[in-house]
């Protein structure tokens, strides 16, 4: 049986929101590449793109309409797209941290200030990088499962949800410790630590 779990989260200059979950079944007879195709289709439907070390965020990626109120200068929206399946006792799992341009936005006040333009984008990039760190943690956790195909959907979903909550908590801690990117020394330390975790 194949299963799909989508975990969505927002990261903002000023906040990080709770992940939301949605599930949909995947046909049991599809080949391994079907998981990859499924996730590519989910990214395309969301007009999202996957995290890549070779592709850094630019302000052109932030295509949503900024909120009129609130203190946030920018919002980064991403989703941890994941899918798993069993074929007999063979278990496969995929997860992609995907950036969602239509739900991400930046205010003109940030774009019009040279310093904010650079520092806020760096802060938002680290949110997306941290999402990739947790996608890797999720891959490792599912890879290390003993007899995963003997587990129920509820057990696998609970593991994914626990890992998503850990990601959310670390995103909140990142915002709190950096004061949403305003504390330059803490921001630098977080950005370096997250980059190190991606090596």
N, C-alpha and C positions, 0 to 999 in steps of 0.2 A: 504494500500500500504506500502511496506517496502522499505527502502532506506539504502544505505551504503555509508559512507563517510570515506575515508582514509586521514589522515593528517600526513605528514611526516616531520621530522625535523632532523637536525644534531646538535650536540653539540660538540664543539671541544675545546681543550686547545688552545685558540687563536681566536675562532669564534663560532657563532651559526648561522645557515642558516635559510632562510625563509621556512615555511611549504609549501608543495606542496599538491594538492588535486586531488583525483580521485574518481569517483562514479561508482557504478554498481547496477542494480536492483536486488532485492531479491523477490522470489515468494511470492505472497500475502497470500497463504494458509498455509504457514509453521507455526509450533507451536513456542511458546516462546523460547524453547530450541534451535530452529533453529538459532536465533541470536547468542547464545553462540557457537553453532557448527560452524557457519559462521566465527566468529572471531577466533576460534581455528584453523580453516582451513587456514585463512589468515596468522596467526602467523606461522603455519607449512610451508606454501608455501614460506614464507620469512625466514624460519629457525630462527625465532625470539622467544623470551620468554617474558612472561608478568612480570611486576614489582611485587615483593613480599617482604614483610618486612623480611621474613625468608631467602631470597636469595640475598646476596650482590654480586656485580660484582667482578670478578677476572680477572687477566690479560689473563687467558686462554680464556675468552669470546671475546677478541679482536682478531679476526681471519683474518681481512682484510689485504691487503698489504699496508704498510705505504707509504705516498706520499714522493717522493724523494726530493722535495723542500718544502719551507715554514717553518715557525718557530714552528708549532704545534708539540707537543710531542705525542699527542694522539687525536683520534677522537672517540666520542661516537655517534652512530647513533641509533635513536629510531623513532618509529612511534606511533602516537595516532590512534589506530584502533577503529573505531566507526561504529555503525549501529543502525538504528531506524526503527520502523514499526508502523502502525496503523491497528487495526482490529476494524472496526466501530469507536467508540470514544475512545477505549482503546489504549493507547500509551505506547510503550516500547522503551527503549534506553539503549545501552551498549557502554562502551568505555574502552579500555585497553591500557596502556602505555607499548609498547613492545620494547625490546632491540634487535638490529639487529647485530649479531656477524660478519657476512660476510662483512658488511659495516663499522664496527668499527675497529680501528687499533691503534697500539702503536709502537713507534720507539725504536730501540735497545738502544739508548742513555738513554732513560728513564728506561728501564728494567735493564740496567747495573749499575745504580746508586741507592743505597739503599734508600736514602732520596727521590729522585724523584719517585722512584717506588711506595712508600707509598703515598706521597702527591698528585701526579698526579692522582692516582687511586681514592683517596678520592674526588678530584675535579670532576672527571668524574662521580663518584657515585652520587654526589649531582646534577649534570645535570639530571641524570635519575630519581632521587627522585623528583626533581622539575617538571619533566614531569608527574609523578604520582600525585603531588599536583594539577596540572592543569587538569588532567583527572578527579579528584574528583570535581573540580570546574565546569567542563563541565557536569558531572552527575547531580550536584545540579541545574545548570541553566536549563537543560532540564526537570528535575523533577518538577521545579517550574513553568513551562509554563502553562498558562491558555488555555485550549482547544487546545492542540498542534496538534491534528488531523485535525483541521480546517485551519491550516497554510499550505502554499504551500511549495513545495520542496525548492524553492528559499529562502523563509523566514527562514526555518530550516537550510539550508546551510549557509545563511548569519550569523546566530547566531553561528554556528560551526566555521565559518571562523573568526569571531570577537574574539571568545575565543582562537582560535589558534594564532591569532596575539598578543593577550595579553600574551600568553605563550612564544612566540618568543621574545617579548620585555623584559619579565622578565629574560629569559635566557641570552639575550645580556647584561642586567644590571648586572647580576651575574658575567659574564665574565669581564665586565668593572670594577666593584667595587673590584673584587678580583685580577685584572690584570691576569686573566686566571689561578688563583690558586697560583700566586707568592706572594701575600700579605697574609702572614700567619694569621694575626689577623682578617682580613676581611673574609678570607676563613673559619676560625673557626666560626665566627659569622653567616655567611650564612649557613654553614652546620648545625649548631645548630638550626637556625630559620626554615630551611626547615624540619629538623627532628621533630621539635615541631608541624609544620603544618600537619605532617603525623600521629600524635598521635590522 
